Every structure is written in structure tokens, then in C-alpha cells.
């Protein structure tokens, strides 16, 4: 079975496939380069079924390793830069014997960064004198779209990550459903603006492979990276800054994440010829489940093809072709479902044929005898013109049991004193946050995904008297 990388190398060999800060690859050049990386991995002992762990931020090399693992039939586990103890926890999930682990750091790190691992050396993986894998008679492509391809870790509402394993078929099903309504074709170019260690970043890669369009891996400076791309996955703050900068943009389609999108921002983008979309998705279902163009109705959009969705009461269950193969634990898979339906633990309701997200079932708390959903408050806060993003967490209170506190990303000049007048017409008083804190940069550095658990931990450490 041929991979789509090889398909486009044969079908459209001279079309641009990958743009980097230093080079532009055609599909043929990219396929040859990936074969060279695969040969380098093979020389370091990587075979079909092996787990290769990539640690670090996005880079061209990171993408090459992922594509090479696909060709070899190996599984690429992706994780963010982190402390030694955090990484050791994840490695214990991936490898029964730590002496058999294969770890590659996208940025040079000390060998003490993890325990008893075989560290893959970049100079051996990316040697330019490797002959393409296709020229090695003893090294053949083992690509199989039904083999495990990726492992990404959930943030976990309790802080304990789960290793979610997908096949390429499941990733491609996700891409097919979105691209049926969100056009992306040859001649277009999508910016890889989200981390590959999040399923939303991997989703961009599979949309690119499915469409045969272009992909850009930038330097990390959005104002520069956005140049020449037609498609991007951004958070509201990023789009607002791009529009406010008045710099020339070739953007046509933007998929927004991170919360409610103000219709006024969508209208501002439309004046520049940019369609804005939003959606709802999860790691376990290969990213986006519902999506729509931003309008004045607050919802997460319509169900995409290849997915199934049902509500039991308000509880959201998802089925279909994008469901992960399971949770990975030292070579074994634990299924997500027993009956074909994954319990998201999210609550929602139908608004016609659009899904409205109420919030997480485990993000409900009781204050003064009243049930409060964190997300209900967040939705109201995120509609305020000076608030770009908000996370609400409960803090203990002697009188009420718990009270809500907001941690926010705001425009310059924000003063929480303006909030009572705004909230008075939107929320009952017992739901008003009792305090507002500025989101620290460290929790926001990964862009589209901010961990509620991490916010709770930061709040506890920095404001223990709350």
C-alpha cells in the first residue's frame, strides 16, 4: 500500500509540497528526503511497530521524522518539552523496558533529560549521504494506514495524561470530514501553526497529505510565517493582532480554536477576504467533530462527515471513523468504548442542527447550593470585547463552599472594575467571578490548548489564600 506522500510524488512531482524557512520542497524532493530520514532511522534500529518518541516543539525535522515513521510502519509518539520527571512518566507509559525506548529530542538536550533511554542522534538521522530508502534492497516501505501511526497525550482533567493512539486511516477520516465543508486544495498552503504534539497539529498534516496542497513550517514568528499562506489554524488573539497590524495577508480560510469567537471579529476578517470557522473536537476523536462559519449564533457547528454524535440527557457521546484505536500502555491498547460510543464527559444541547457546548461534566461545582458550570461563565467573559480568553476555576470558600475565579488574557488597559456592569445583564450574581488574574505566559505558550488543570495548579501555588 502506497502512502499519500508517495502518491503525490508520483502524481504531482514538481508541485510545491513543503515550505520551510530555508527551502521549498516539491513532492518528489520531499519523498526522497523522507526516504533518507527513514533510512537513517533504520540504521539506528527502528523497525515496524517500534515506538519513536519525539520531544520538542515544531520543526522541519520533527515533521520529517513523523513522515519517515509512517513509511517504516513505526509509531511516532509526540510530546512537548518538559521536565525529566514529567517525561519519565510518559516514557513509562510507552515502553515496558526503558532500555528499549527510542527518544529523539528536536532541540539538543542533556542526556540526563530522561532515564535509561536510547537517544536517537540527529546527525545520524539526517545525514545527507543516506541513500533514499527506496534504493536499499533490504529496506522497504511498511506503510499501512491501519497500523498505529501516532500517539499524543491528553492534558487530562486530573493532570494525569493518557496516551491516545490513532491509525492513519482514522486521521484521514477526520481530514475528509472537515475538508468536505472547509475547502483546501492544490495551490493552497496551510501554516503548521499548532504543535504536532497536539492532535490539532497532526490534523493539519493529514489535511495537507489528503489534499496534495502546500504546507509551511515557519520560524515561530507569526507575522512572518503567515506570509504566503492561504489557510491557518489560529486562536482569536492571533487573528485579532494580524488584522490590527494591517499587514498584507493572503489568508482565505482560518480555523479558530480556544473558545467563543466574536462575530464582529469575523466580520472584520471578512472585509479582508478571510472566512473564519470554529469547531469542537477532542484528542480521542482526531480533532474536529463539529464545525461552522462564525456567525452571530453561539454554537460549535454541525456534525462533520465520518462522525456520529448523540446526547443522553445533555451528555455528549461520539462514534464514527475518527475514534482513536485506544489508549496505549506499553504495547497494549485499551479501547475507548465498549459499545462504539465514546463518553466525552462534555455536556451539550442541540440548537436546530448545531451543537451548543454547555461544558465539562466534571467542571461543574456547587456554590451556595447552586450548580455552576465553569464554561457558562467563560462563554460570557469571552464575549467581552476586552477579553481574548478566559478560564474559570472554583476556589474554596468558607461561606459558599466554592466561588468562581477567572484567569484571563486581555487587551491592554483592562480593569476588572468594568465587569459588574457588563455581567449584570448576562449572569446571575452568584456566578460572577470574585477575582480576575492575568494568564501567565508559561501557560499560554502552546497557543490553542491551555490546560485547566495547569491553571488550577498555578492559581493554588501563587494565590494559596484564595
N, C-alpha and C positions, 0 to 999 in steps of 0.2 A: 504494500500500500504506500503510495507516494504522499509526502506531506504537501501542504499548500505552498510552502516555500519553494519546493522543487517544481510544483505545478506552474507557479508564476515565472520561475527561472526558465522554464521551457516555453511557456505561452507568451510571456511578455519580457523577454530577457533584457531589453535595453531601456525599459521604462524605469524611472526613479523609484526606489523602494524605501531607502533609509537615508535620512539627512542627519548628520552629526555636526558638531562644531568645527570639525576639520575635514570632513569628507562627505561625498554623496555616493551612495552605492546604488547600482542598478540591481534588478532582481538576480541576474546571473552572477554579478560580483558578490552579492550578499550570500547567495547559496554556496559559492566557493569558499568564502570566508568562514561561514558557519561550519562547513565540512572540515576546514583546517582546525577550528577550535574543537570540533568533535574528535578529530584525530589526536589532538593534544590531550583531551580528557581520557581517551582510550589508552594512551601511553602511560597515564597515571593510574590505570587500573579500573576506570569506570566502565561498567557494563550495563546491559539492560536490566532494569529492576533496581539498580542501586539508587540510593538517595544522595543527591548532591545538595548541600546546604549553602546558599548564598547569603552572606551577611553584609548589608550595607545599603546605601542609597542608590538611586537610579544612575546608570552609566551605560555607555555603549557596550562595554564588556559584559555587564550584567545581562543585557538583552541577548548578546551572542551566546553566553553560557546557557540561557534558557532554551534558545532555539537549537543549540547543539545537543542538549539533553533530550529534546523531542526526537531528534534524528537517531540518537542512540537507544531510545526506549528507556532512558533513565528518568528519575523523578527529581524535579528541582523544588526543593523547599526554600522558601524565601522569607527572610526576617530582617527586621530593622537593626541598625547599630544599637548596641545595648551593653549593659554591664556583664561581667563574667558570670555572675550568679544567675542572671536572667537567661543568658544564652545556654548555660548548662542545663537549666530546667527544660528548655526546648529540645536540646540535643538528647536528653534522656527520653523524650517522647518519640524521637525519630530513630534512635539506634539502641538496640539491646546491649551491644558491646561497644562502648565508646572508642575502643581501639580500632574499630572498623568504620568509624564515621569519616565522611569526606566533607570538609568545610573549606569554602573559598571566601575570603574577605575582599570586598570590592575596593576597599581602601586599605593600604598597608597598616597592619596592627601587630602588636607583640604576640609572639606565640603563646604567651601566658593568658591570652584573651579567652581561651576555652580549655577545657580539661581533656587530656588524652585523646586528641583528635589527629587524624591525618589531614594536615593543612595543604590544600592544593595551591601550588605556586603559579602565580600569574605568568611568570616568564616562560614556564613550560606549557601552559595552556595556550598562550597567544603567540608562540613562536611563529615568525613569518615563513620559516623554512619548512613547516609542516606541509606535506602534500595533501591536497583535498582528500577527504575520507573516501570519496568515490574511486580514487586511484589506488587505494590499498586493497589488494585482493582478499585479505583476511579481515577487513573492517567493512561491514555493510550496514546500510540503514536499517534500523529496527523500529522505525516509526510505526505506531499503532494508535489510532485515535481512541481505542477503547482501553488502552493501558493508562495507568495513573501517570499524570503529567506534572501536576503542581500540588504543592502543599503550602497553604497560607494559614496563618494563625489568627484566630479571632481575638479581639481585645478582651472579651469575657466580662460580663457584668460583675463577677466576683474578683476579677483580676487574674484568674487562672486561665491561661489561653488554651484553646483546643486547636489541634492540627487538622484542618479541613482539606481533604484530598479530592481533586477533580481529575477527570479524564479530559482529553482534548475534545471529544465529542460533546461533553457537557458544556465546555466553554464555547464551542462553536454554536450550540443551540441557543445560548444566551446572546451571542452576537447576531444570529439570524433573526431572532425576535425583535431586537432593537432596530436593526438596520431595515426591517420591513417598514418602519414608520419614520426613521431618522436617517435621511439619505447620506451615504458615504460611498464614494465610487472612485474608480481610477481617475487620476487627475487631481483628486483632493489630497490633503495632508493633515493628519491628526497629530497634535503635540502630545508626547508622552509626559504629561504634567503631573500624573499621580504615581505614587510609589508602586513598584512591581510587587512589593510585599503586602499590598492590599489587593483584594480581588478586583477592585475597580480599576487598578492599574493594569492587571493582567487582561481585563476585559477589553481595554484599548488595543492590546497586542492582537487579540483574536479577531477583533473587528477589522483591523488592518490586514491580517492574513486572509480573512474571508473575502475582502473586497478587492485586494490587489492594488490598493491605493498607496499613498506615501505615509511614512511615519517619521516624525522628527524627535530626536533626543537632544535636548538643549543643554545649556551650561548651568541652568538653575536660576538664571536671571530672567524672570517672566517677560519684562518689557522688551528684551532682545529675542528671547526664544519664540515669542508669539509671531514674530515677523515671518511672513510667507506661509503661514498655516491657515487652513480653512476651517478646521474643527479643533475644539479643545474641551476638556473637562476641567471646570473651574469651580471655585467657591464664590459666593456672592461678592465678598470683599475684593477678590482679584478682578472680577469683571468690572466692578464699580471703579476701581483705580485705573483700569485700562481705558474706560470710557471717559473718565475725568481728565486723563492725561492728554486727550485729543490727538494721540499719535496715530499715524495711518495704520489701518488694520485690514487684513484680507479675510478676516473671520466671516463665516457664513452660518455656522451652527455651533452652539455652546450647550453642553450638558452640565447643568448646575447641581451641586450637592451641598449638603451641610445644613439644610433647613428651608424654611419658607422663603420664597422669592417675591419681593415687592413688585407688583405689576408695573409700577412706574419705572423701575429699572429695566424691565423687559421692553417697555415702550421706548425708553431711551436707546436701548440696544437696537431695536427695530429701525429707528431712524438712521442707524449706521449700516443697515442691511444685515443685521445679525438676528437669527432666530434663537430664542432661549428656551430650553427644555429643562424639566425637573423630573425626578422619579423617586422610587422607593425600591430598595434592594437590601440584600444580606450576603454575607460571605458564603453561607451554606448553599445559596442558590445562584452562584456565579454572577453576582452583581445584580443588575436592574431587573425588577419584576414588573413594575408598572411605570408608565411614563406619559408625559403630555407636554405640549407647548404651554408656557406660562401664560395664564390669563388671570382674571380677577377672582376666580373661584379657588378657594383654598382646598386642594386635594393633591393626591400623589399620582393621579392619572389613571389611565386604562390599562388593563391586563395585556401584556405583550404575548405574542405567539410563543409556543413551546412551553408555556407555563400553565398551571392550574391554580386556582385560589378559591378558598371557601372560608366563610365565617361561621363559627359555632358560638352563638351569642355574639360577643364582639372579638373573640379570639381569632387571629388570622392563622390559617393553615395553608401551606403551599405545596404543590406537587408539580409533576411535569418533568421535562427532559433536562432541565438545568440543575436539578438537585445533585449535590455532591455525592461521590461514591461512598463517603463515610468519614468518620473521624479516625485518623491514623495514629496507631500506637505500636511502635517497634515492629513494623511489618504486618500488623493486623489491622483490619478495618472494622469499626463498629458502625452499623447502619444508622442513618439519621432517623429513619422511620421504621415502624413495624407494619404499617398498613398503606404506605405510599404517600402519606401526608406528613409534612414537617411542621411541628409546632414552633412558630416563630416567637412565641411569647409576647407578640405585639398585639395591640388592640386597635380595631378599626371599624368603619361602617361604610356602607355604600351611599354615595350621592349620585343617584342615577346609575350610570355605568362606570363611575370613577370612584376610586378608593380613597377614603379620608383616614389618615392615621391619627388615632387618639393618643397612643403612647405605649410604652412597655408595661406589661402587667406587673413586672417587678419594680417599676418606677413609681408606683402608687404608694402614698403614705397617708397616715391619719393625723390630722391637726385639729385639736379641739373637738374630736368626734366626727369630723368631716373628712371624706375621702378626697384626696387631691392627686392629680396626675401632673408630674413634672412637665411633660410635654405640652399640656394645655397652657401652662404659664409661658413656656418657651415660645409657643406659637404667637402669643400676644406680644411678647417682648421683641421677637424678631420682625414684627411688622412696624415697629417704631423706626422712623427714618434715621435716627442717630445710632441705632444698634445694628451691627452687622451680624452678630451671632451671640446666642445666649445658651448656657446650660444651667438648669436649676437643680439643686440638690437639697434634700431635707437636712436640717441640723436639729439636734436635740434641744428641747425647751421644757423647763420645769412646769410651766403652766399649761401649755398646749400639747405637750408630747413631742411634736416636731413643728418646725416652721420652715418655709422655703427661703433659700438664699440663691442669688443669681451671680454667676461668673460670666462676664461678658467681654466681647470685642466691640469697641465703639469708635465712632468718629471723634475727632479732636473737639474738645470743648464740652463733652458730655457732662451733665450734672444730674445726679440721681434725684435732686430736688424737683425736677420737672415731671417725675414719673407718677406721683399720686394723681395729678390732674388727668394724665393720659389713661392710667389704669382704671379710673373711676367709672368709665363708660364701657370697660371691657371685661373686668374681672370682679368677682365678689371680694370684699376687703380681706377676708381671711386667706385668700390666695396670693395676696401681694407679697413680693419678696421683702424681707425685713432688712436686707443689706445687699449691696452691689459691690463686686470685686472685679478688678481688671484681669482678664485672662493672661497668665504669664506666657512669654514667648515659647518657652520649652514645651508647653502642652499643645501649642498650635503649629509647631514646625513641620508637621507632616501634612498640613493642608486640609484635606477633605474629611478626615476622620479624627475626631477628638474624643478620647476615652472618658466616659462619665466616671468610671472608677478612678482614673488618674486625677480627675478634677476633685473628687471627694477626698482622695489622699492628700492632695496639695492643700486643700482647704483645712483639713484636720491638722496638718503639720504647721501651717502658717497662721491659722486663727483658731487655736485649740480652745479658746474660751467660748466660742460660739455654741 
